[in-house]
């Protein structure tokens, strides 16, 4: 049996974090998840899969646009016409409401409509039978261990598959919001395959039986780097399970590291970055993809202080922006400074070192951070342009790191020390 396993489509993702300087990219990103899922359907039909599993978060939000609903229905119609059955569930982003429960789908499309475990038995066109166990979210969170409702494999069909949109259980039970489970829980059920969703990075948790997340089909922000896609799984009784990752994302977020040498000038950095862009442009053309690059300048403390300030102000980024290519593009969305510094300046004063660590810890405390950021977040201009993004984890990490670097840069020293200066 050949299965296409996909999850976390997140149709309707707004991609608002790109900001007004990247509106052209944002418009491409708005279409990227649609393109990725259409590619997914193309592959499923061309490879003649026997079953498609979609494990939650079809949509990015609980209220879906007409465009997203119509598009998803169109793609399901294509699978129905190709005689490829589909089983899907709703996740924490697109959890089911009364209006969603009543939606009708093409023939051969099966959806779990309840937050209690149920199963779907299918007789496939290849003559094999399969039972799929699963459930859907009806609220944003499911703190219950839904895995406890899954029975041990009853062996009433040739294959038994479990679907869970959830996460591995954390040690802190208070943080278990998404149908938590352990790997041992899944193995104890003796299913032939576990199709997981919710985690946006593809990850094989176990080989036999195969247990895995396919990740999302399109990276949604700069922390979701690299190719995104789906898996095609080959289940054959008494044989090893086949597993193939299929790249689907039309736009790839990529982090690139560039090591700075002593006394590099702005022109030197521009030349090196242009070389990086040219290499990715060649790759973009060859793989029918586009790239959004985040360039991290390692050992940035080696650069002239004025140049560091100019880079922090975005002047280097502004100097390399080009027009977007019609089909494929490579753009640099961010250039960050990574200073390799030590806090050795604090070693002589234990109280100073303790104060520094306490301040850094306080900045990372939820209540302290929210208290500090509330006046900025509530400012009408911020609300208009950032729409709540001020509280995103990415911005929080940048503020914390930036504050630490600023203090350490003033009082600390290069890790390699001044003695290495002439050697570079």
HELIX and SHEET records of a PDB file:
HELIX    1   1 UNK A   16  UNK A   18  5                                   3    
HELIX    2   2 UNK A   20  UNK A   22  5                                   3    
HELIX    3   3 UNK A   23  UNK A   46  1                                  24    
HELIX    4   4 UNK A   66  UNK A   81  1                                  16    
HELIX    5   5 UNK A   98  UNK A  101  1                                   4    
HELIX    6   6 UNK A  146  UNK A  149  5                                   4    
HELIX    7   7 UNK A  173  UNK A  175  5                                   3    
HELIX    8   8 UNK A  183  UNK A  187  1                                   5    
HELIX    9   9 UNK A  266  UNK A  287  1                                  22    
HELIX   10  10 UNK A  300  UNK A  302  5                                   3    
HELIX   11  11 UNK A  305  UNK A  312  1                                   8    
HELIX   12  12 UNK A  315  UNK A  319  1                                   5    
HELIX   13  13 UNK A  344  UNK A  346  5                                   3    
HELIX   14  14 UNK A  350  UNK A  363  1                                  14    
HELIX   15  15 UNK A  366  UNK A  377  1                                  12    
HELIX   16  16 UNK A  380  UNK A  386  1                                   7    
HELIX   17  17 UNK A  389  UNK A  391  5                                   3    
HELIX   18  18 UNK A  393  UNK A  411  1                                  19    
HELIX   19  19 UNK A  418  UNK A  420  5                                   3    
SHEET    1   A 6 UNK A 109  UNK A 111  0                                        
SHEET    2   A 6 UNK A  85  UNK A  89  1                                        
SHEET    3   A 6 UNK A  51  UNK A  55  1                                        
SHEET    4   A 6 UNK A   2  UNK A   6  1                                        
SHEET    5   A 6 UNK A 229  UNK A 234 -1                                        
SHEET    6   A 6 UNK A 242  UNK A 247 -1                                        
SHEET    1   B 6 UNK A 118  UNK A 123  0                                        
SHEET    2   B 6 UNK A 129  UNK A 134 -1                                        
SHEET    3   B 6 UNK A 159  UNK A 165  1                                        
SHEET    4   B 6 UNK A 193  UNK A 197  1                                        
SHEET    5   B 6 UNK A 210  UNK A 213  1                                        
SHEET    6   B 6 UNK A 203  UNK A 206 -1                                        
SHEET    1   C 3 UNK A 251  UNK A 259  0                                        
SHEET    2   C 3 UNK A 290  UNK A 298  1                                        
SHEET    3   C 3 UNK A 330  UNK A 338  1                                        
SHEET    1   D 2 UNK A 341  UNK A 342  0                                        
SHEET    2   D 2 UNK A 413  UNK A 414 -1                                        
END                                                                             
